[in-house]
């Protein structure tokens, strides 16, 4: 019998376990055979704290001190936005939204030598973006959780979840588990988990994003190149382990599953990328996809469900799970433990599942 059952072993679940385990008996149930298998294992792994809705930005900024204090977690990357002649309005919007400064095109090409000045008319840049060592962050949270007695149970997909007297019972292939409180950190499966428990879904939609790893242009060291977005996030490119990751940045609604890349969508995204650079894509090293899960307002859902005060949501984190993980898990722990929070009541309300009841 646990105080808290956490369903889901991605970044939301394991960070919640780390923050709750010092104060409660915690059991985390993960359906796969290791943590961070789905969306958390397929992230672009960037900390760009000005990226996302205002509530997301608040959580990202509040996570910065923790990230900077963990040795070797962050590595400088920088973020560039580029656009063609017909993309001026979107470019200006993106620069304002992500606090980027316009950049002279010659200076932009110094940062990114393959930039095609025949097609790129606008460039913007900000140094406030860092690579996140996501494996290190997951391992750090898992180490903290285990050090405080948390059980992490793999291959334990929840097949049924119901009230059993005053507690919750989760049935899994590893047997039943009981807890006073449930934390729904199930990512793309969050609405499904809620419905098993008799809780109303919140409209959390899994959206597929495909990615390809391609070779670095011959003879070029890409280690210091920035991450690059096409205006409107029409595509992105990021250096990674001596190669490049390119994504069409699509958001295609999908049922929750072990996602894989769509070849046609990937080809279209690669073409958009190729139009802005001088180095053609000649082959793929690998391709994959992940499911980024968003609530209808694209704001995370963190807090107790209004219909069941012992059922907590930590879901709808979209593409912001890693960069908000510290603050999001601290807030969740405050709410679960009924303690005063450092976060403003306004931010708590923006994130609360109660906002859906107010809209309905």
C-alpha positions in Angstrom: 0.0 0.0 0.0 1.4 3.4 -1.1 0.6 6.9 -0.3 0.9 7.9 -3.9 0.6 5.8 -7.1 2.2 7.5 -10.1 1.1 6.2 -13.5 3.7 6.9 -16.2 7.5 6.9 -16.1 8.3 9.7 -18.5 9.8 13.0 -17.3 6.5 14.1 -15.6 6.2 10.9 -13.6 9.8 10.4 -12.6 10.2 14.1 -11.6 7.0 13.8 -9.5 8.4 10.7 -7.8 11.6 12.5 -6.9 9.7 15.4 -5.4 7.1 13.3 -3.5 9.3 10.4 -2.2 10.9 12.4 0.6 7.5 13.0 2.2 5.4 10.0 1.1 5.5 6.3 0.2 5.6 6.4 -3.6 5.1 3.7 -6.3 5.6 4.6 -9.9 4.1 2.3 -12.6 5.6 2.3 -16.0 4.2 0.2 -18.8 7.4 -0.3 -20.8 10.6 -2.0 -19.6 12.4 1.2 -18.8 11.7 4.9 -18.0 11.3 7.6 -20.7 10.5 5.1 -23.5 7.9 7.2 -25.4 7.8 11.0 -25.8 10.4 11.6 -23.2 12.9 9.4 -25.0 12.3 11.1 -28.3 12.7 14.8 -27.3 14.6 17.5 -29.2 16.1 18.1 -25.7 16.4 21.9 -25.8 16.0 24.3 -22.8 14.6 27.5 -24.4 12.7 29.1 -21.5 10.9 31.7 -23.7 9.2 28.9 -25.8 5.5 28.3 -25.3 2.4 29.8 -23.7 2.9 32.2 -20.7 2.3 29.5 -18.1 4.8 27.3 -19.8 7.4 30.1 -19.9 6.8 30.7 -16.2 7.5 27.1 -15.4 10.5 27.0 -17.7 12.1 30.1 -16.2 11.4 28.8 -12.7 13.3 25.6 -13.6 16.5 27.4 -14.7 18.3 27.5 -11.3 17.9 23.8 -10.8 19.1 23.0 -14.3 22.1 25.3 -14.0 23.1 23.7 -10.6 23.2 20.2 -12.0 26.7 19.6 -13.4 26.9 18.9 -17.1 23.1 19.1 -17.6 23.1 22.1 -19.9 25.4 22.8 -22.9 25.2 26.1 -24.8 23.4 25.8 -28.1 21.6 29.0 -29.2 18.5 29.3 -31.3 18.2 30.8 -34.8 15.0 31.5 -36.7 15.1 31.9 -40.5 12.5 32.9 -43.1 12.2 33.6 -46.8 11.0 36.9 -48.3 7.3 35.9 -47.9 7.8 35.0 -44.2 8.5 38.5 -42.7 5.3 38.8 -40.6 5.7 35.3 -39.1 9.5 35.9 -38.5 8.7 39.1 -36.6 6.1 37.3 -34.5 8.5 34.4 -33.7 11.3 36.8 -32.7 9.0 38.7 -30.4 7.5 35.6 -29.0 10.9 33.9 -28.2 12.9 37.0 -27.3 15.2 36.7 -30.4 17.1 39.6 -32.0 17.3 40.2 -35.7 20.6 39.1 -37.1 22.6 40.3 -40.1 22.6 37.5 -42.8 26.3 37.4 -43.1 26.6 37.0 -39.3 23.9 34.3 -39.5 26.0 32.4 -42.1 29.1 32.6 -39.9 27.0 30.7 -37.3 25.5 28.4 -39.8 27.8 28.0 -42.9 25.3 26.1 -44.9 22.7 28.9 -44.8 21.4 29.7 -48.3 21.5 33.5 -48.7 19.6 33.1 -52.0 16.5 32.0 -50.2 16.9 33.2 -46.6 15.8 36.8 -46.2 15.5 37.1 -42.4 17.4 35.6 -39.5 17.1 36.1 -35.8 19.1 34.7 -32.9 19.1 34.2 -29.1 21.9 32.7 -27.0 19.4 31.7 -24.3 18.9 28.1 -25.5 20.8 25.1 -24.2 20.9 21.4 -25.0 19.6 19.3 -22.1 21.2 16.0 -21.3 17.8 14.3 -20.9 19.4 10.9 -19.9 21.2 12.7 -17.0 18.0 14.5 -15.9 15.9 11.3 -15.9 18.7 9.4 -14.0 19.0 12.2 -11.5 15.3 12.2 -10.7 15.2 8.4 -10.6 18.2 8.3 -8.2 16.5 10.9 -5.9 13.3 9.0 -5.9 14.9 5.6 -5.2 17.1 7.1 -2.5 13.9 8.1 -0.6 12.3 4.7 -0.9 10.2 5.1 -4.1 9.4 1.9 -5.9 9.7 2.1 -9.7 7.9 -0.8 -11.3 8.6 -1.5 -15.0 6.4 -3.6 -17.4 3.4 -2.5 -15.3 0.9 -1.1 -17.8 -2.3 -0.2 -15.9 -5.2 -2.2 -17.3 -7.8 -1.1 -14.7 -8.0 1.8 -12.2 -10.8 2.1 -9.7 -11.7 3.2 -6.2 -11.5 0.4 -3.7 -13.0 1.8 -0.5 -11.0 4.9 0.5 -8.0 4.0 -1.8 -7.2 3.6 -5.5 -6.5 0.1 -7.0 -4.4 -0.2 -10.2 -4.4 -3.6 -11.9 -1.2 -4.4 -13.9 0.7 -7.3 -15.3 2.8 -7.1 -12.2 -0.2 -7.4 -10.0 -2.5 -4.9 -8.2 -1.2 -1.8 -6.5 -3.0 0.4 -4.1 -2.5 4.0 -3.1 -4.3 6.8 -1.3 -3.6 9.2 -4.2 -3.1 8.7 -7.9 -0.9 11.0 -10.1 -1.8 10.7 -13.8 1.5 11.2 -15.6 0.6 8.9 -18.5 1.5 11.3 -21.4 -0.5 10.4 -24.5 -2.5 7.9 -22.4 -3.6 10.5 -19.8 -7.2 10.8 -20.9 -7.4 7.0 -21.2 -6.1 6.6 -17.6 -8.6 9.1 -16.4 -11.5 7.4 -18.1 -10.5 4.0 -16.5 -10.9 5.8 -13.2 -14.3 7.3 -14.0 -12.8 10.8 -14.4 -13.8 13.0 -17.3 -11.2 13.3 -20.1 -9.7 16.7 -20.6 -9.2 16.6 -24.3 -5.5 15.8 -24.2 -4.5 15.1 -27.7 -1.4 13.1 -28.7 0.2 14.8 -31.8 2.9 13.0 -33.8 6.2 14.6 -34.6 8.6 12.9 -37.0 12.3 13.2 -37.0 15.3 12.2 -39.1 19.0 12.0 -38.3 21.1 13.0 -41.4 24.9 13.1 -41.8 26.7 16.4 -41.2 27.7 18.1 -44.4 31.1 16.6 -45.5 34.1 18.1 -43.8 32.0 20.3 -41.5 32.1 20.3 -37.7 28.5 21.0 -36.6 29.1 20.9 -32.8 28.7 24.7 -32.3 25.9 25.3 -34.8 22.7 26.6 -33.3 19.4 24.9 -33.4 17.4 26.4 -36.3 13.7 26.9 -36.7 11.9 27.7 -39.9 9.5 30.6 -39.3 6.2 29.4 -37.9 8.1 26.2 -36.8 7.6 24.8 -40.3 10.7 22.6 -39.6 13.7 22.5 -37.3 17.3 21.4 -37.4 19.5 20.6 -34.4 23.1 19.3 -34.2 23.3 16.0 -32.3 26.4 13.8 -31.7 28.2 14.9 -34.9 25.1 14.6 -37.1 22.0 16.7 -37.7 18.4 16.0 -36.5 15.8 17.5 -38.9 12.1 17.5 -38.2 9.1 18.7 -40.3 7.7 19.8 -36.9 4.3 18.4 -37.8 1.5 18.0 -35.3 -0.8 15.2 -36.6 -3.4 13.9 -34.2 -2.9 10.2 -33.5 -4.2 7.6 -31.0 -1.7 6.8 -28.2 0.7 4.2 -29.5 4.4 3.5 -30.1 4.8 6.1 -32.8 6.9 5.9 -36.0 7.8 8.5 -38.6 5.6 9.1 -41.6 7.9 8.9 -44.7 5.9 11.4 -46.8 5.6 14.0 -44.0 9.3 13.5 -43.3 10.2 14.1 -46.9 8.1 17.3 -47.1 9.8 18.6 -44.0 13.3 17.8 -45.3 12.4 19.6 -48.5 11.5 22.7 -46.5 14.8 22.5 -44.7 16.7 22.0 -47.9 15.2 25.1 -49.4 17.0 27.2 -46.8 20.4 25.6 -46.9 23.1 24.8 -49.4 23.8 21.2 -48.4 21.3 18.7 -49.9 20.0 15.7 -47.9 21.6 12.7 -49.5 20.6 10.0 -47.0 19.0 9.3 -43.7 20.9 7.7 -40.8 17.7 6.9 -38.9 14.1 8.2 -38.5 11.6 8.0 -35.6 8.6 9.8 -34.2 7.2 10.8 -30.8 3.8 11.9 -29.5 3.6 15.3 -27.9 0.4 15.6 -25.9 -1.4 18.9 -25.6 -4.5 20.1 -23.8 -6.9 22.1 -26.0 -5.4 25.4 -24.7 -1.8 24.0 -25.0 -1.2 24.6 -21.3 -0.1 21.8 -19.0 -2.6 20.2 -16.7 -1.3 20.0 -13.2 -3.4 19.6 -10.1 -6.3 17.7 -8.5 -9.3 16.8 -10.6 -12.4 18.7 -9.4 -14.5 15.5 -9.4 -11.9 13.5 -7.4 -9.6 15.4 -5.1 -7.3 12.3 -4.7 -6.7 12.1 -8.5 -4.0 14.4 -9.7 -3.0 15.3 -13.2 0.5 15.9 -14.4 -0.1 15.8 -18.2 -0.5 17.8 -21.4 3.1 18.9 -21.2 3.5 19.0 -25.0 7.0 19.6 -26.1 7.9 21.3 -22.8 8.2 18.4 -20.4 11.9 18.5 -19.9 12.3 22.3 -19.8 9.5 22.7 -17.2 10.3 19.5 -15.2 11.8 21.1 -12.1 9.1 23.7 -11.5 6.2 21.5 -12.6 7.2 18.7 -10.2 7.7 21.1 -7.4 4.2 22.6 -7.9 2.7 19.1 -8.2 4.3 18.1 -4.9 3.0 21.3 -3.2 -0.5 20.5 -4.3 -0.4 16.8 -3.4 1.1 17.5 0.0 -1.3 20.4 0.7 1.5 22.8 1.5 2.0 26.5 0.7 3.4 27.0 -2.8 6.0 29.4 -4.0 4.0 29.7 -7.3 1.4 32.4 -7.7 -2.3 31.6 -7.3 -2.8 32.9 -10.9 -0.3 30.4 -12.3 -1.8 27.5 -10.3 -5.2 28.4 -11.7 -3.9 28.6 -15.3 -2.5 25.0 -14.9 -5.4 23.5 -12.8 -7.7 20.9 -14.3 -10.5 23.0 -12.8 -10.3 25.4 -15.7 -12.0 22.8 -17.9 -15.0 22.6 -15.5 -15.2 26.4 -15.6 -15.3 26.3 -19.4 -18.0 23.6 -19.5 
